Amino acid sequence: MQSETGERGARSGTPGRNLALATAAFTLTFWAWNMIAPLSRTYSEGLDLSPTQTSILVAFPVLVGSLGRIPVGMLTDRYGGRTMFTALCLISIVPVFLVGISGQSYTMLLVWGFFLGIAGTTFAIGIPFVNAWHEPNRRGFATGVFGAGMGGTALSAFLTPALVGSLGLLTTHLLMCAALAAMGAVMWLFSRDAPGWRPRTEPVLPRMREALKMKATWQASLLYALAFGGFVAFSTYMPTLLAQDYGFEQAEAGLRTAGFALAAVAARPLGGVLSDRIGPVRVCLISFFATCLCAIALTARLPTEFPAGTVFVLTAIALGLGTGGVFALVAKLVEPSRVGTVTGLVGAAGGLGGYFPPLLMGMIYQATGQYTLNFAMLALAALVAGVYTFWAFRNTD
């Protein structure tokens, strides 16, 4: 039995295999995390919600998915990615099921949508997991490929409304529960922690204080709050934005949101690869200044389909490059034994960066009937992030 386990471990103990498994688990849990947003119009019309109520419902899962990354990152340093991926896949089944049976109650959707955020914490597992499997000069590529799992939001935007339309709300959520159970089993049976990984057993709070004292933690958190936060905000709120501002039906809005998310997903590993070649700082500069220009263009409320669609896609590419660049920068600045804890903090900042914009977008739209001010705020934030990156990391590459 022991030798059989050892053989299975040897077969699973390759960087490529474990990167692929981690990316698949991340993709699925991100789909689960984003199961409310693509159905925002269904919930809004069925429960007669105001724009502000809809934005709160859409943003609620992001909260736990953000703050939960802090303890999950520290637990990953202690227990390893294999155990944590398995546990999070199985735990996420509960809120997915409860959201599926709560479609007639706004209050219950908020409660279980809050806990649905648990599925969004797996990002803080995967970054240290794949970092440990790869040499320093390949970590930009590895974290970029793993980060492409955020395409789970694209799958959700594209497939969740269609599945609900053909199978019904509860059956769709039951299918996701089954998929999460299967993925949990796959991660336990076939993934392995890297041979060089060692658990950190010291108490949690000192590790947290240690990470918070690091300048790199705060710097990366600021940058990731814009790059990943912008992606999350668009991915969760875009179905609502397209329905309200451009008059698209739910399925049409979901298809276009999926296109946005896929563009960002494709750009993330590219951001990692470019970071290995030209340095993460240059990649971040390209990302933030390009995002600023795109946001300025969007303030003009460009007509659909060609001008607006093109600029949205370019925005997605710019943000995707930034998400890859920031974590390549983390891998450059932080030693591997601290990456889990730092990743949890930086990931939380990124998630929070995606939590507040949908709330503001809903309130501003309800007050003004347009999104111009939101895009102007994004342009300003991207400009500030770009200038800060140039100033803070001018001697890094």
C-alpha positions as YAML, in Angstrom:
chain: A
units: angstrom
residues:
- id: 1
  name: MET
  ca: [0.00, 0.00, 0.00]
- id: 2
  name: GLN
  ca: [2.81, 2.38, 0.87]
- id: 3
  name: SER
  ca: [4.63, 1.76, -2.39]
- id: 4
  name: GLU
  ca: [1.39, 2.20, -4.35]
- id: 5
  name: THR
  ca: [0.85, 5.57, -2.71]
- id: 6
  name: GLY
  ca: [4.43, 6.53, -3.47]
- id: 7
  name: GLU
  ca: [4.01, 5.60, -7.13]
- id: 8
  name: ARG
  ca: [0.82, 7.60, -7.38]
- id: 9
  name: GLY
  ca: [2.60, 10.54, -5.75]
- id: 10
  name: ALA
  ca: [5.43, 10.25, -8.26]
- id: 11
  name: ARG
  ca: [2.99, 10.27, -11.15]
- id: 12
  name: SER
  ca: [1.27, 13.34, -9.72]
- id: 13
  name: GLY
  ca: [4.44, 15.09, -8.66]
- id: 14
  name: THR
  ca: [5.10, 17.24, -11.71]
- id: 15
  name: PRO
  ca: [4.77, 21.02, -11.95]
- id: 16
  name: GLY
  ca: [2.60, 20.83, -15.09]
- id: 17
  name: ARG
  ca: [0.16, 18.31, -13.64]
- id: 18
  name: ASN
  ca: [-0.34, 20.22, -10.41]
- id: 19
  name: LEU
  ca: [-0.60, 23.55, -12.20]
- id: 20
  name: ALA
  ca: [-3.34, 22.12, -14.43]
- id: 21
  name: LEU
  ca: [-5.24, 20.66, -11.48]
- id: 22
  name: ALA
  ca: [-5.00, 23.87, -9.46]
- id: 23
  name: THR
  ca: [-6.18, 25.93, -12.44]
- id: 24
  name: ALA
  ca: [-9.16, 23.61, -12.99]
- id: 25
  name: ALA
  ca: [-10.17, 23.81, -9.31]
- id: 26
  name: PHE
  ca: [-9.80, 27.58, -9.33]
- id: 27
  name: THR
  ca: [-11.91, 27.86, -12.49]
- id: 28
  name: LEU
  ca: [-14.74, 25.80, -11.03]
- id: 29
  name: THR
  ca: [-14.81, 27.55, -7.67]
- id: 30
  name: PHE
  ca: [-14.76, 30.94, -9.40]
- id: 31
  name: TRP
  ca: [-17.77, 29.83, -11.44]
- id: 32
  name: ALA
  ca: [-19.53, 28.91, -8.20]
- id: 33
  name: TRP
  ca: [-18.52, 32.24, -6.65]
- id: 34
  name: ASN
  ca: [-20.12, 34.13, -9.54]
- id: 35
  name: MET
  ca: [-23.46, 32.31, -9.79]
- id: 36
  name: ILE
  ca: [-25.59, 35.23, -8.63]
- id: 37
  name: ALA
  ca: [-24.33, 38.05, -10.87]
- id: 38
  name: PRO
  ca: [-25.33, 36.51, -14.26]
- id: 39
  name: LEU
  ca: [-28.87, 36.09, -12.92]
- id: 40
  name: SER
  ca: [-29.15, 39.65, -11.63]
- id: 41
  name: ARG
  ca: [-31.93, 40.53, -14.05]
- id: 42
  name: THR
  ca: [-33.93, 37.44, -13.08]
- id: 43
  name: TYR
  ca: [-33.64, 38.28, -9.39]
- id: 44
  name: SER
  ca: [-34.22, 42.00, -9.99]
- id: 45
  name: GLU
  ca: [-37.43, 41.48, -11.95]
- id: 46
  name: GLY
  ca: [-38.70, 38.56, -9.87]
- id: 47
  name: LEU
  ca: [-38.16, 40.32, -6.55]
- id: 48
  name: ASP
  ca: [-38.82, 43.88, -7.83]
- id: 49
  name: LEU
  ca: [-35.40, 45.19, -6.73]
- id: 50
  name: SER
  ca: [-34.08, 48.71, -7.13]
- id: 51
  name: PRO
  ca: [-30.70, 49.27, -8.86]
- id: 52
  name: THR
  ca: [-29.07, 49.75, -5.46]
- id: 53
  name: GLN
  ca: [-30.59, 46.52, -4.08]
- id: 54
  name: THR
  ca: [-29.43, 44.65, -7.17]
- id: 55
  name: SER
  ca: [-25.89, 45.99, -6.84]
- id: 56
  name: ILE
  ca: [-25.78, 44.94, -3.16]
- id: 57
  name: LEU
  ca: [-26.94, 41.44, -4.08]
- id: 58
  name: VAL
  ca: [-24.34, 41.15, -6.84]
- id: 59
  name: ALA
  ca: [-21.51, 42.48, -4.65]
- id: 60
  name: PHE
  ca: [-22.24, 40.48, -1.49]
- id: 61
  name: PRO
  ca: [-20.39, 37.25, -2.45]
- id: 62
  name: VAL
  ca: [-17.32, 39.34, -3.23]
- id: 63
  name: LEU
  ca: [-17.01, 40.40, 0.42]
- id: 64
  name: VAL
  ca: [-16.26, 36.97, 1.90]
- id: 65
  name: GLY
  ca: [-14.38, 35.99, -1.22]
- id: 66
  name: SER
  ca: [-12.10, 38.94, -0.48]
- id: 67
  name: LEU
  ca: [-11.62, 38.98, 3.28]
- id: 68
  name: GLY
  ca: [-11.69, 35.17, 3.46]
- id: 69
  name: ARG
  ca: [-8.49, 35.01, 1.45]
- id: 70
  name: ILE
  ca: [-6.52, 36.27, 4.45]
- id: 71
  name: PRO
  ca: [-7.12, 33.25, 6.74]
- id: 72
  name: VAL
  ca: [-7.18, 30.87, 3.76]
- id: 73
  name: GLY
  ca: [-3.74, 32.07, 2.65]
- id: 74
  name: MET
  ca: [-2.32, 31.52, 6.14]
- id: 75
  name: LEU
  ca: [-3.96, 28.10, 6.42]
- id: 76
  name: THR
  ca: [-2.41, 27.19, 3.07]
- id: 77
  name: ASP
  ca: [1.03, 28.01, 4.46]
- id: 78
  name: ARG
  ca: [0.28, 25.58, 7.26]
- id: 79
  name: TYR
  ca: [-1.69, 22.72, 5.66]
- id: 80
  name: GLY
  ca: [-0.70, 22.93, 1.99]
- id: 81
  name: GLY
  ca: [-2.61, 23.48, -1.23]
- id: 82
  name: ARG
  ca: [-3.79, 19.90, -1.68]
- id: 83
  name: THR
  ca: [-5.67, 19.81, 1.62]
- id: 84
  name: MET
  ca: [-7.01, 23.34, 1.28]
- id: 85
  name: PHE
  ca: [-8.26, 22.94, -2.30]
- id: 86
  name: THR
  ca: [-10.07, 19.76, -1.30]
- id: 87
  name: ALA
  ca: [-11.63, 21.36, 1.78]
- id: 88
  name: LEU
  ca: [-12.76, 24.53, 0.00]
- id: 89
  name: CYS
  ca: [-14.37, 22.62, -2.89]
- id: 90
  name: LEU
  ca: [-16.39, 20.55, -0.43]
- id: 91
  name: ILE
  ca: [-17.31, 23.43, 1.89]
- id: 92
  name: SER
  ca: [-18.51, 25.52, -1.07]
- id: 93
  name: ILE
  ca: [-21.21, 22.95, -1.82]
- id: 94
  name: VAL
  ca: [-23.31, 24.16, 1.11]
- id: 95
  name: PRO
  ca: [-23.80, 27.83, 0.10]
- id: 96
  name: VAL
  ca: [-24.21, 26.88, -3.59]
- id: 97
  name: PHE
  ca: [-27.13, 24.62, -2.65]
- id: 98
  name: LEU
  ca: [-28.68, 27.15, -0.28]
- id: 99
  name: VAL
  ca: [-28.51, 29.94, -2.87]
- id: 100
  name: GLY
  ca: [-30.27, 27.58, -5.28]
- id: 101
  name: ILE
  ca: [-33.28, 27.18, -2.99]
- id: 102
  name: SER
  ca: [-33.48, 30.85, -1.95]
- id: 103
  name: GLY
  ca: [-34.50, 32.50, -5.21]
- id: 104
  name: GLN
  ca: [-37.81, 33.78, -3.81]
- id: 105
  name: SER
  ca: [-36.30, 35.70, -0.88]
- id: 106
  name: TYR
  ca: [-34.00, 38.71, -1.19]
- id: 107
  name: THR
  ca: [-32.94, 38.39, 2.44]
- id: 108
  name: MET
  ca: [-31.97, 34.72, 2.12]
- id: 109
  name: LEU
  ca: [-30.14, 35.40, -1.14]
- id: 110
  name: LEU
  ca: [-28.08, 38.02, 0.67]
- id: 111
  name: VAL
  ca: [-27.33, 35.66, 3.57]
- id: 112
  name: TRP
  ca: [-26.31, 32.66, 1.48]
- id: 113
  name: GLY
  ca: [-24.73, 34.84, -1.19]
- id: 114
  name: PHE
  ca: [-22.47, 36.18, 1.55]
- id: 115
  name: PHE
  ca: [-21.30, 32.64, 2.35]
- id: 116
  name: LEU
  ca: [-21.03, 31.84, -1.36]
- id: 117
  name: GLY
  ca: [-17.96, 34.05, -1.20]
- id: 118
  name: ILE
  ca: [-16.14, 31.09, 0.39]
- id: 119
  name: ALA
  ca: [-15.69, 29.69, -3.12]
- id: 120
  name: GLY
  ca: [-13.82, 32.83, -4.13]
- id: 121
  name: THR
  ca: [-11.06, 32.33, -1.55]
- id: 122
  name: THR
  ca: [-9.29, 29.57, -3.51]
- id: 123
  name: PHE
  ca: [-7.09, 32.14, -5.21]
- id: 124
  name: ALA
  ca: [-5.11, 32.42, -1.97]
- id: 125
  name: ILE
  ca: [-4.53, 28.65, -2.10]
- id: 126
  name: GLY
  ca: [-3.35, 28.39, -5.67]
- id: 127
  name: ILE
  ca: [-0.71, 31.13, -5.78]
- id: 128
  name: PRO
  ca: [1.56, 29.65, -3.06]
- id: 129
  name: PHE
  ca: [0.74, 26.12, -4.29]
- id: 130
  name: VAL
  ca: [1.96, 26.74, -7.86]
- id: 131
  name: ASN
  ca: [4.79, 29.05, -6.71]
- id: 132
  name: ALA
  ca: [6.28, 26.19, -4.70]
- id: 133
  name: TRP
  ca: [6.22, 23.91, -7.76]
- id: 134
  name: HIS
  ca: [8.13, 26.29, -10.07]
- id: 135
  name: GLU
  ca: [11.57, 27.86, -10.21]
- id: 136
  name: PRO
  ca: [11.76, 31.65, -9.70]
- id: 137
  name: ASN
  ca: [12.24, 32.36, -13.40]
- id: 138
  name: ARG
  ca: [9.02, 30.45, -14.20]
- id: 139
  name: ARG
  ca: [6.76, 31.78, -11.48]
- id: 140
  name: GLY
  ca: [5.39, 34.62, -13.59]
- id: 141
  name: PHE
  ca: [4.28, 32.07, -16.15]
- id: 142
  name: ALA
  ca: [2.90, 29.69, -13.49]
- id: 143
  name: THR
  ca: [0.91, 32.29, -11.57]
- id: 144
  name: GLY
  ca: [-0.33, 33.73, -14.86]
- id: 145
  name: VAL
  ca: [-1.61, 30.36, -16.07]
- id: 146
  name: PHE
  ca: [-3.19, 29.62, -12.70]
- id: 147
  name: GLY
  ca: [-4.77, 33.07, -12.65]
- id: 148
  name: ALA
  ca: [-6.47, 32.27, -15.94]
- id: 149
  name: GLY
  ca: [-8.81, 30.22, -13.78]
- id: 150
  name: MET
  ca: [-10.62, 33.49, -13.12]
- id: 151
  name: GLY
  ca: [-12.23, 32.55, -16.44]
- id: 152
  name: GLY
  ca: [-14.70, 30.71, -14.24]
- id: 153
  name: THR
  ca: [-16.54, 34.02, -14.16]
- id: 154
  name: ALA
  ca: [-16.77, 33.90, -17.96]
- id: 155
  name: LEU
  ca: [-18.14, 30.36, -17.84]
- id: 156
  name: SER
  ca: [-20.69, 31.47, -15.30]
- id: 157
  name: ALA
  ca: [-21.73, 34.53, -17.30]
- id: 158
  name: PHE
  ca: [-22.12, 32.43, -20.45]
- id: 159
  name: LEU
  ca: [-23.53, 29.16, -19.12]
- id: 160
  name: THR
  ca: [-25.41, 29.88, -15.89]
- id: 161
  name: PRO
  ca: [-28.30, 31.83, -17.51]
- id: 162
  name: ALA
  ca: [-28.58, 29.21, -20.25]
- id: 163
  name: LEU
  ca: [-28.59, 26.33, -17.76]
- id: 164
  name: VAL
  ca: [-31.17, 28.04, -15.57]
- id: 165
  name: GLY
  ca: [-33.31, 28.71, -18.64]
- id: 166
  name: SER
  ca: [-33.27, 25.06, -19.73]
- id: 167
  name: LEU
  ca: [-32.96, 23.15, -16.44]
- id: 168
  name: GLY
  ca: [-34.25, 25.53, -13.79]
- id: 169
  name: LEU
  ca: [-32.58, 27.36, -10.92]
- id: 170
  name: LEU
  ca: [-32.36, 24.49, -8.42]
- id: 171
  name: THR
  ca: [-31.14, 21.87, -10.90]
- id: 172
  name: THR
  ca: [-28.39, 24.20, -12.11]
- id: 173
  name: HIS
  ca: [-27.17, 24.69, -8.55]
- id: 174
  name: LEU
  ca: [-27.34, 20.95, -7.86]
- id: 175
  name: LEU
  ca: [-25.15, 20.33, -10.91]
- id: 176
  name: MET
  ca: [-22.60, 22.78, -9.51]
- id: 177
  name: CYS
  ca: [-22.72, 20.98, -6.16]
- id: 178
  name: ALA
  ca: [-21.93, 17.69, -7.91]
- id: 179
  name: ALA
  ca: [-19.09, 19.30, -9.87]
- id: 180
  name: LEU
  ca: [-17.56, 20.73, -6.69]
- id: 181
  name: ALA
  ca: [-17.75, 17.34, -4.97]
- id: 182
  name: ALA
  ca: [-16.01, 15.70, -7.94]
- id: 183
  name: MET
  ca: [-13.31, 18.37, -8.04]
- id: 184
  name: GLY
  ca: [-12.66, 18.00, -4.33]
- id: 185
  name: ALA
  ca: [-12.12, 14.26, -4.83]
- id: 186
  name: VAL
  ca: [-9.83, 14.86, -7.82]
- id: 187
  name: MET
  ca: [-7.67, 17.33, -5.90]
- id: 188
  name: TRP
  ca: [-7.28, 14.96, -2.96]
- id: 189
  name: LEU
  ca: [-6.47, 11.92, -5.10]
- id: 190
  name: PHE
  ca: [-4.27, 13.41, -7.79]
- id: 191
  name: SER
  ca: [-2.67, 16.68, -6.65]
- id: 192
  name: ARG
  ca: [0.43, 16.89, -4.44]
- id: 193
  name: ASP
  ca: [2.23, 19.63, -2.57]
- id: 194
  name: ALA
  ca: [5.67, 20.45, -3.96]
- id: 195
  name: PRO
  ca: [8.55, 18.34, -2.61]
- id: 196
  name: GLY
  ca: [10.28, 21.42, -1.23]
- id: 197
  name: TRP
  ca: [7.19, 22.77, 0.51]
- id: 198
  name: ARG
  ca: [7.29, 22.78, 4.32]
- id: 199
  name: PRO
  ca: [4.38, 23.76, 6.59]
- id: 200
  name: ARG
  ca: [4.67, 26.87, 8.70]
- id: 201
  name: THR
  ca: [3.50, 25.87, 12.17]
- id: 202
  name: GLU
  ca: [4.10, 29.08, 14.09]
- id: 203
  name: PRO
  ca: [1.00, 30.93, 15.38]
- id: 204
  name: VAL
  ca: [-1.14, 32.78, 12.87]
- id: 205
  name: LEU
  ca: [-1.11, 36.29, 14.34]
- id: 206
  name: PRO
  ca: [2.67, 36.70, 14.36]
- id: 207
  name: ARG
  ca: [2.75, 35.62, 10.71]
- id: 208
  name: MET
  ca: [0.05, 38.15, 9.93]
- id: 209
  name: ARG
  ca: [1.97, 40.92, 11.69]
- id: 210
  name: GLU
  ca: [5.13, 39.85, 9.89]
- id: 211
  name: ALA
  ca: [3.42, 40.10, 6.51]
- id: 212
  name: LEU
  ca: [1.79, 43.42, 7.35]
- id: 213
  name: LYS
  ca: [5.16, 44.89, 8.25]
- id: 214
  name: MET
  ca: [6.46, 44.13, 4.77]
- id: 215
  name: LYS
  ca: [6.34, 47.11, 2.43]
- id: 216
  name: ALA
  ca: [5.81, 44.77, -0.53]
- id: 217
  name: THR
  ca: [2.50, 43.56, 0.95]
- id: 218
  name: TRP
  ca: [1.00, 47.03, 0.99]
- id: 219
  name: GLN
  ca: [2.39, 47.98, -2.39]
- id: 220
  name: ALA
  ca: [1.09, 44.86, -4.12]
- id: 221
  name: SER
  ca: [-2.26, 45.23, -2.34]
- id: 222
  name: LEU
  ca: [-2.71, 48.73, -3.75]
- id: 223
  name: LEU
  ca: [-1.93, 47.63, -7.29]
- id: 224
  name: TYR
  ca: [-4.00, 44.44, -7.13]
- id: 225
  name: ALA
  ca: [-7.00, 46.33, -5.74]
- id: 226
  name: LEU
  ca: [-7.17, 48.10, -9.09]
- id: 227
  name: ALA
  ca: [-6.12, 45.30, -11.47]
- id: 228
  name: PHE
  ca: [-8.08, 42.38, -10.05]
- id: 229
  name: GLY
  ca: [-10.67, 44.58, -8.37]
- id: 230
  name: GLY
  ca: [-11.45, 46.15, -11.73]
- id: 231
  name: PHE
  ca: [-11.85, 42.74, -13.30]
- id: 232
  name: VAL
  ca: [-14.15, 41.49, -10.53]
- id: 233
  name: ALA
  ca: [-16.23, 44.66, -10.58]
- id: 234
  name: PHE
  ca: [-16.79, 44.47, -14.32]
- id: 235
  name: SER
  ca: [-17.40, 40.71, -14.31]
- id: 236
  name: THR
  ca: [-20.00, 40.87, -11.56]
- id: 237
  name: TYR
  ca: [-21.75, 44.09, -12.53]
- id: 238
  name: MET
  ca: [-21.48, 44.10, -16.32]
- id: 239
  name: PRO
  ca: [-24.65, 42.01, -16.87]
- id: 240
  name: THR
  ca: [-26.57, 44.66, -14.92]
- id: 241
  name: LEU
  ca: [-24.79, 47.54, -16.66]
- id: 242
  name: LEU
  ca: [-25.46, 46.15, -20.13]
- id: 243
  name: ALA
  ca: [-29.10, 45.46, -19.33]
- id: 244
  name: GLN
  ca: [-29.73, 48.90, -17.81]
- id: 245
  name: ASP
  ca: [-27.59, 51.11, -20.03]
- id: 246
  name: TYR
  ca: [-27.72, 49.28, -23.36]
- id: 247
  name: GLY
  ca: [-31.00, 47.37, -23.10]
- id: 248
  name: PHE
  ca: [-29.60, 43.87, -23.64]
- id: 249
  name: GLU
  ca: [-31.57, 40.81, -22.55]
- id: 250
  name: GLN
  ca: [-30.05, 38.70, -19.75]
- id: 251
  name: ALA
  ca: [-28.62, 36.03, -22.08]
- id: 252
  name: GLU
  ca: [-27.18, 38.69, -24.45]
- id: 253
  name: ALA
  ca: [-25.61, 40.57, -21.54]
- id: 254
  name: GLY
  ca: [-24.20, 37.32, -20.19]
- id: 255
  name: LEU
  ca: [-22.61, 36.47, -23.54]
- id: 256
  name: ARG
  ca: [-20.90, 39.86, -23.72]
- id: 257
  name: THR
  ca: [-19.77, 39.65, -20.11]
- id: 258
  name: ALA
  ca: [-18.27, 36.26, -20.88]
- id: 259
  name: GLY
  ca: [-16.35, 37.83, -23.77]
- id: 260
  name: PHE
  ca: [-14.99, 40.51, -21.43]
- id: 261
  name: ALA
  ca: [-13.92, 37.94, -18.86]
- id: 262
  name: LEU
  ca: [-12.31, 35.68, -21.47]
- id: 263
  name: ALA
  ca: [-10.24, 38.59, -22.81]
- id: 264
  name: ALA
  ca: [-8.97, 39.31, -19.28]
- id: 265
  name: VAL
  ca: [-8.35, 35.62, -18.66]
- id: 266
  name: ALA
  ca: [-6.30, 35.26, -21.85]
- id: 267
  name: ALA
  ca: [-4.28, 38.35, -20.94]
- id: 268
  name: ARG
  ca: [-3.40, 37.19, -17.42]
- id: 269
  name: PRO
  ca: [-0.93, 34.41, -18.38]
- id: 270
  name: LEU
  ca: [0.42, 36.75, -21.05]
- id: 271
  name: GLY
  ca: [1.06, 39.26, -18.25]
- id: 272
  name: GLY
  ca: [2.96, 36.57, -16.36]
- id: 273
  name: VAL
  ca: [5.05, 35.55, -19.38]
- id: 274
  name: LEU
  ca: [5.85, 39.18, -20.22]
- id: 275
  name: SER
  ca: [6.81, 39.74, -16.59]
- id: 276
  name: ASP
  ca: [9.39, 36.95, -16.86]
- id: 277
  name: ARG
  ca: [10.80, 38.64, -19.98]
- id: 278
  name: ILE
  ca: [10.53, 42.41, -19.53]
- id: 279
  name: GLY
  ca: [9.83, 42.61, -15.81]
- id: 280
  name: PRO
  ca: [6.56, 42.90, -13.85]
- id: 281
  name: VAL
  ca: [6.91, 46.64, -13.31]
- id: 282
  name: ARG
  ca: [6.77, 47.39, -17.03]
- id: 283
  name: VAL
  ca: [3.78, 45.09, -17.41]
- id: 284
  name: CYS
  ca: [1.95, 46.90, -14.59]
- id: 285
  name: LEU
  ca: [2.71, 50.28, -16.15]
- id: 286
  name: ILE
  ca: [1.28, 49.15, -19.49]
- id: 287
  name: SER
  ca: [-1.79, 47.80, -17.70]
- id: 288
  name: PHE
  ca: [-2.63, 50.86, -15.62]
- id: 289
  name: PHE
  ca: [-2.05, 53.53, -18.24]
- id: 290
  name: ALA
  ca: [-3.99, 51.52, -20.86]
- id: 291
  name: THR
  ca: [-6.86, 51.10, -18.39]
- id: 292
  name: CYS
  ca: [-6.87, 54.86, -17.79]
- id: 293
  name: LEU
  ca: [-7.16, 55.59, -21.52]
- id: 294
  name: CYS
  ca: [-9.95, 53.03, -21.99]
- id: 295
  name: ALA
  ca: [-11.92, 54.40, -19.03]
- id: 296
  name: ILE
  ca: [-11.66, 57.92, -20.43]
- id: 297
  name: ALA
  ca: [-13.09, 56.64, -23.73]
- id: 298
  name: LEU
  ca: [-15.97, 54.93, -21.90]
- id: 299
  name: THR
  ca: [-17.02, 58.21, -20.26]
- id: 300
  name: ALA
  ca: [-18.27, 59.24, -23.73]
- id: 301
  name: ARG
  ca: [-20.90, 56.46, -23.54]
- id: 302
  name: LEU
  ca: [-19.82, 54.99, -26.86]
- id: 303
  name: PRO
  ca: [-22.52, 53.39, -28.97]
- id: 304
  name: THR
  ca: [-22.85, 49.66, -29.16]
- id: 305
  name: GLU
  ca: [-21.74, 47.38, -30.68]
- id: 306
  name: PHE
  ca: [-18.42, 48.13, -32.30]
- id: 307
  name: PRO
  ca: [-16.94, 51.14, -30.46]
- id: 308
  name: ALA
  ca: [-18.11, 50.30, -26.95]
- id: 309
  name: GLY
  ca: [-17.49, 46.58, -27.30]
- id: 310
  name: THR
  ca: [-13.96, 47.14, -28.55]
- id: 311
  name: VAL
  ca: [-13.08, 49.47, -25.69]
- id: 312
  name: PHE
  ca: [-14.54, 47.08, -23.10]
- id: 313
  name: VAL
  ca: [-12.41, 44.26, -24.52]
- id: 314
  name: LEU
  ca: [-9.29, 46.44, -24.48]
- id: 315
  name: THR
  ca: [-10.07, 47.32, -20.85]
- id: 316
  name: ALA
  ca: [-10.30, 43.62, -20.04]
- id: 317
  name: ILE
  ca: [-6.95, 42.93, -21.69]
- id: 318
  name: ALA
  ca: [-5.32, 45.79, -19.80]
- id: 319
  name: LEU
  ca: [-6.68, 44.59, -16.45]
- id: 320
  name: GLY
  ca: [-5.73, 40.99, -17.24]
- id: 321
  name: LEU
  ca: [-2.14, 41.99, -17.94]
- id: 322
  name: GLY
  ca: [-2.08, 43.82, -14.62]
- id: 323
  name: THR
  ca: [-3.33, 40.84, -12.61]
- id: 324
  name: GLY
  ca: [-0.54, 38.72, -14.07]
- id: 325
  name: GLY
  ca: [2.05, 41.43, -13.54]
- id: 326
  name: VAL
  ca: [1.21, 42.14, -9.89]
- id: 327
  name: PHE
  ca: [1.64, 38.54, -8.74]
- id: 328
  name: ALA
  ca: [4.81, 38.16, -10.75]
- id: 329
  name: LEU
  ca: [5.96, 41.18, -8.74]
- id: 330
  name: VAL
  ca: [4.91, 39.45, -5.49]
- id: 331
  name: ALA
  ca: [6.92, 36.36, -6.44]
- id: 332
  name: LYS
  ca: [9.92, 38.64, -7.10]
- id: 333
  name: LEU
  ca: [9.70, 40.55, -3.82]
- id: 334
  name: VAL
  ca: [8.51, 37.90, -1.31]
- id: 335
  name: GLU
  ca: [10.29, 34.72, -0.25]
- id: 336
  name: PRO
  ca: [8.33, 31.48, -0.96]
- id: 337
  name: SER
  ca: [7.67, 30.61, 2.70]
- id: 338
  name: ARG
  ca: [5.72, 33.86, 3.13]
- id: 339
  name: VAL
  ca: [3.88, 33.86, -0.18]
- id: 340
  name: GLY
  ca: [0.72, 32.20, 1.18]
- id: 341
  name: THR
  ca: [0.16, 34.78, 3.89]
- id: 342
  name: VAL
  ca: [1.07, 37.71, 1.63]
- id: 343
  name: THR
  ca: [-1.11, 36.28, -1.16]
- id: 344
  name: GLY
  ca: [-4.05, 36.14, 1.24]
- id: 345
  name: LEU
  ca: [-3.64, 39.80, 2.13]
- id: 346
  name: VAL
  ca: [-3.03, 40.96, -1.44]
- id: 347
  name: GLY
  ca: [-5.88, 38.78, -2.73]
- id: 348
  name: ALA
  ca: [-8.19, 40.27, -0.12]
- id: 349
  name: ALA
  ca: [-7.25, 43.75, -1.29]
- id: 350
  name: GLY
  ca: [-8.01, 42.73, -4.86]
- id: 351
  name: GLY
  ca: [-11.36, 41.30, -3.90]
- id: 352
  name: LEU
  ca: [-12.28, 44.39, -1.90]
- id: 353
  name: GLY
  ca: [-11.28, 46.42, -4.92]
- id: 354
  name: GLY
  ca: [-14.04, 44.56, -6.74]
- id: 355
  name: TYR
  ca: [-16.56, 44.78, -3.90]
- id: 356
  name: PHE
  ca: [-17.12, 48.52, -3.60]
- id: 357
  name: PRO
  ca: [-17.38, 49.58, -7.28]
- id: 358
  name: PRO
  ca: [-20.61, 47.64, -7.98]
- id: 359
  name: LEU
  ca: [-22.20, 49.26, -4.92]
- id: 360
  name: LEU
  ca: [-21.13, 52.71, -6.14]
- id: 361
  name: MET
  ca: [-22.21, 51.94, -9.70]
- id: 362
  name: GLY
  ca: [-25.69, 50.99, -8.56]
- id: 363
  name: MET
  ca: [-26.09, 54.04, -6.36]
- id: 364
  name: ILE
  ca: [-24.66, 56.46, -8.93]
- id: 365
  name: TYR
  ca: [-26.84, 55.00, -11.69]
- id: 366
  name: GLN
  ca: [-29.94, 55.27, -9.48]
- id: 367
  name: ALA
  ca: [-29.07, 58.93, -8.75]
- id: 368
  name: THR
  ca: [-27.97, 60.05, -12.24]
- id: 369
  name: GLY
  ca: [-29.31, 57.49, -14.70]
- id: 370
  name: GLN
  ca: [-25.85, 56.95, -16.26]
- id: 371
  name: TYR
  ca: [-22.41, 55.47, -15.58]
- id: 372
  name: THR
  ca: [-20.18, 58.32, -16.78]
- id: 373
  name: LEU
  ca: [-18.96, 59.25, -13.29]
- id: 374
  name: ASN
  ca: [-18.04, 55.62, -12.56]
- id: 375
  name: PHE
  ca: [-15.76, 55.43, -15.60]
- id: 376
  name: ALA
  ca: [-14.19, 58.79, -14.73]
- id: 377
  name: MET
  ca: [-13.37, 57.47, -11.25]
- id: 378
  name: LEU
  ca: [-11.80, 54.34, -12.80]
- id: 379
  name: ALA
  ca: [-9.65, 56.51, -15.09]
- id: 380
  name: LEU
  ca: [-8.39, 58.55, -12.15]
- id: 381
  name: ALA
  ca: [-7.65, 55.45, -10.03]
- id: 382
  name: ALA
  ca: [-5.73, 53.81, -12.91]
- id: 383
  name: LEU
  ca: [-3.70, 56.98, -13.48]
- id: 384
  name: VAL
  ca: [-2.76, 57.17, -9.80]
- id: 385
  name: ALA
  ca: [-1.80, 53.46, -9.76]
- id: 386
  name: GLY
  ca: [0.37, 53.92, -12.85]
- id: 387
  name: VAL
  ca: [2.19, 56.94, -11.45]
- id: 388
  name: TYR
  ca: [2.73, 55.18, -8.12]
- id: 389
  name: THR
  ca: [4.10, 52.06, -9.84]
- id: 390
  name: PHE
  ca: [6.58, 54.15, -11.79]
- id: 391
  name: TRP
  ca: [7.70, 55.97, -8.65]
- id: 392
  name: ALA
  ca: [7.80, 53.06, -6.17]
- id: 393
  name: PHE
  ca: [9.43, 50.42, -8.38]
- id: 394
  name: ARG
  ca: [11.63, 52.49, -10.67]
- id: 395
  name: ASN
  ca: [14.73, 50.55, -9.49]
- id: 396
  name: THR
  ca: [13.13, 47.09, -9.18]
- id: 397
  name: ASP
  ca: [13.63, 45.56, -12.66]
...
